[in-house]
Amino acid sequence: MKKEGTIVINRDWCKGCGICVAFCPGEALVLDDKEKACWAFPDRCKRCGICEMRCPDIAIELVEK
């Protein structure tokens, strides 16, 4: 069963390294035209928290409902 929650990305802290995109098992994250992480496909997100764990800038947070 999929957890409920939202991915919150602090775009001021994100340096666009793409680690979160590379590790996302659901391919829910992309780098946008400003080379910042973007939760583009929430329906694909597994709410696993891997993006939050792998972000070296502490720019991603999984906020559970």
Kinemage of the C-alpha trace (Angstrom):
@kinemage 1
@onewidth
@group {chain A} dominant
@subgroup {mainchain}
@vectorlist {calphas} color= white
{ca met a 1} P 0.000 0.000 0.000
{ca lys a 2} L 1.295 3.431 -0.994
{ca lys a 3} L 1.889 5.957 1.788
{ca glu a 4} L 0.154 9.294 1.533
{ca gly a 5} L 2.105 12.499 1.496
{ca thr a 6} L 3.661 15.249 -0.525
{ca ile a 7} L 7.179 15.855 -1.718
{ca val a 8} L 8.322 19.382 -0.854
{ca ile a 9} L 11.392 20.710 -2.642
{ca asn a 10} L 13.199 23.796 -1.367
{ca arg a 11} L 14.279 25.245 -4.698
{ca asp a 12} L 16.612 27.754 -3.019
{ca trp a 13} L 18.649 24.868 -1.591
{ca cys a 14} L 18.503 22.577 -4.647
{ca lys a 15} L 21.670 22.822 -6.752
{ca gly a 16} L 20.325 20.592 -9.526
{ca cys a 17} L 22.701 17.668 -9.075
{ca gly a 18} L 20.052 15.166 -10.259
{ca ile a 19} L 20.759 12.547 -7.581
{ca cys a 20} L 17.091 12.501 -6.545
{ca val a 21} L 16.034 12.024 -10.168
{ca ala a 22} L 18.483 9.162 -10.652
{ca phe a 23} L 17.386 7.285 -7.523
{ca cys a 24} L 13.601 7.807 -7.824
{ca pro a 25} L 12.114 4.319 -8.424
{ca gly a 26} L 8.867 5.757 -9.799
{ca glu a 27} L 10.531 8.346 -12.051
{ca ala a 28} L 8.376 11.006 -10.401
{ca leu a 29} L 11.112 13.638 -10.246
{ca val a 30} L 12.732 15.548 -13.099
{ca leu a 31} L 15.073 18.493 -13.478
{ca asp a 32} L 13.133 21.441 -14.882
{ca asp a 33} L 14.295 24.128 -17.308
{ca lys a 34} L 16.117 25.899 -14.459
{ca glu a 35} L 17.963 22.651 -13.580
{ca lys a 36} L 16.121 22.323 -10.265
{ca ala a 37} L 14.363 19.216 -8.969
{ca cys a 38} L 10.655 19.141 -9.691
{ca trp a 39} L 7.986 16.667 -8.519
{ca ala a 40} L 6.553 16.445 -12.027
{ca phe a 41} L 4.671 13.128 -11.776
{ca pro a 42} L 3.079 12.790 -8.313
{ca asp a 43} L 0.934 9.890 -9.529
{ca arg a 44} L 4.128 7.852 -10.119
{ca cys a 45} L 5.596 8.652 -6.687
{ca lys a 46} L 5.885 5.711 -4.283
{ca arg a 47} L 6.409 8.025 -1.273
{ca cys a 48} L 9.413 5.872 -0.364
{ca gly a 49} L 11.561 8.793 0.825
{ca ile a 50} L 14.637 7.794 -1.179
{ca cys a 51} L 14.840 11.276 -2.710
{ca glu a 52} L 14.843 12.826 0.758
{ca met a 53} L 17.545 10.427 1.986
{ca arg a 54} L 19.797 10.897 -1.070
{ca cys a 55} L 19.592 14.685 -1.435
{ca pro a 56} L 23.004 16.071 -0.405
{ca asp a 57} L 21.520 19.562 -0.003
{ca ile a 58} L 18.683 18.537 2.354
{ca ala a 59} L 16.371 20.253 -0.150
{ca ile a 60} L 13.715 17.512 -0.322
{ca glu a 61} L 11.224 16.516 2.351
{ca leu a 62} L 8.487 13.909 2.329
{ca val a 63} L 5.620 15.434 4.290
{ca glu a 64} L 3.211 12.691 5.342
{ca lys a 65} L -0.489 13.402 5.751
